[in-house]
Amino acid sequence: MPLIELKNLTKTFKGKTQTVQALKDISLSINQGDIFGIIGMSGAGKSTLVRCINFLERPTSGSVIIDGRDLSTLSPKDLRQLRQQVSMIFQHFNLLQQRDVRGNIAFAMEIAGMKREQIDTRIDELLEIVGLTERQHNYPSQLSGGQQQRVAIARALATNPKIILCDEATSALDPTTTTAILNLLRDINRKMGITVVIITHEMSVVESICSHVAIVDDGRLAECGTVESVFSHPKSPAAKKLIYRSSGADIGMVGDRMIRIVFEGSSSKEPIIADLITQCHVAVNILFANTRVVSGKIFGQMILQLPKDPLQQEKVIYYLQNKNLRVEEVTEDAL
């Protein structure tokens, strides 16, 4: 049974002059131990979705089921108890400025009514996990952004949650610090078995850490699957747009026919394009190429501009498909 189930989730905000439907009939499942990414462009509805998972926002309709319990049926007391198992990490850390590192980590445990001796022991454990033992008496203003996020992670772990929700947790950090925080979350997931749900607009975050991904577009679930399958063969326009844009390719020749090829493992080291040119006597223009690590596997990708002759175009595609490469058209809408 999935740890988190969303069934036909809808959220509507009603104002004086207009009504906004932020989420539209979203259904998905997240299993115990997953690192699950929810990605979309700004305004897609992903932050509203994560706030509905722990009922900080109550859905207009549909169900949120965590560990077999429908949150809409819980009493306020039971909902508060369940939220101790669903911690949240925010983009801007949300630390208490008047408390030092130890005080911030202690906050959730104090609310839960734990004894002081238990709290102090648990803080020592968490400081070791996030690597902040030497900073335990510093205040937030004395910490870097990455250190503040480590405090927030320690605070989220304080009540031994089953789930951690990360709402754009690395968006305010530089690339090096982002990598360190993602590695920390991966270690926590592996060592403690905590399910991690990451809300982000950055495809690189999903590729580097997540096992599964859901793509949200205009409040709807556009696509869902393993990160590997979505990266290798995106089906929806929203997925293609995110993946193509994340490649960093600067494509200024949209009027010509283009394809994207994806290869993995040993095939990433083969001279595919050189063999294509020599064996088929066809020239192609490499607009972009790179190699990425997705879900721990090495993938290569290229965006190729095909020759103008339609017969040669089909010859190129046939040759590449015969090499067991994934080939897909790159259209203007996806750029």
Phi, psi and omega in degrees: 000134178300150176286321179236129174233129172249126183237114175050046186285128178227138177225123180239131175255125181253121176252184181291326186249341182207161177243131181244124176265098186284325178231139187230095170057054181268129175230128175199163181233142178233124184272158175303130176089357178288152159252105192251124179263137171240116189232149176183165177289168178302134179085005182287337180111005186292323179290324174297321180299314182292328178287337175283333181298322178255013175065023166295330167244125178276124181301150176290321176205167183094179187234145168241117183242120179241122179053040177083002183247125178281116186297332181290343182263356185277147173287160177307322179294314180294325179294320177297319179294319180295324181296339175294339178266358181231089182274162183224139176241133187252165181298317185254027166074318178056044177274156176276115187293334182274359179246146175281186183302312180300318181295321177294318180293325183289338192306309183296325180288326177295318179297324181285353176083022179287153179285152185302320181296318178296319181298313182297320179295316181294322178299316179301318179297315184290323177300322178293318182297317185266001175072039183235022181304319182286349182250012191296338180256008176280153175264160183309322181294344180263005184246153173285170179300317179296321178293321177298320179292329175294322175298316179298323178293317177299318178298321179294330181276349192302322184263020179053059184287160172271336186225138170240125176259125181246108181264097181053044189294342181245004186294334182266009186248155176285165186303319181294316179293322176303314179300317180296319180292318178296321177296322177296315179297322178296317179296319179297317179298316184287318186278328185252348180072018181283133177283131183243128175246120185248120174264126183203162171249007184253114181297329181297326178295314180297315182296325187279334189230333191275150174268325180227160182215143170241132180254122182255131181221120179052043176081357181248157174277108184278324185195149180209140179170190175292151179299321180300313183290322180290320178294316185288323185216072179295138184257322185271153175304323181295318179294316180298318181296316180296317184288317180294319180292326181288344180292336182084006181289137176254096187255114182246015185233054188294335183293338179268156182288131181230152176227156173245130175244144180234131178225154186224163175059227185294332180294340180290346181257358181277147179279068187301311186289321177299317178295321178301313183294316184285324184275327183257351181055045180230135178259137174234158180253120178277109179276330182198145175206142173201173177235136183225155173259116182238119182053038177082001180247149179273126176236141170249153175217148176223145169247120186246139170266124184276160176296164185287331182292120181302324179294319177294324177302311181293327178297317178297311182298317179298316181298313183294320179294325177293339176274010180063032175265150177275124185237131177217151179287143173253116183254165181299324183296335185271357184260000000 
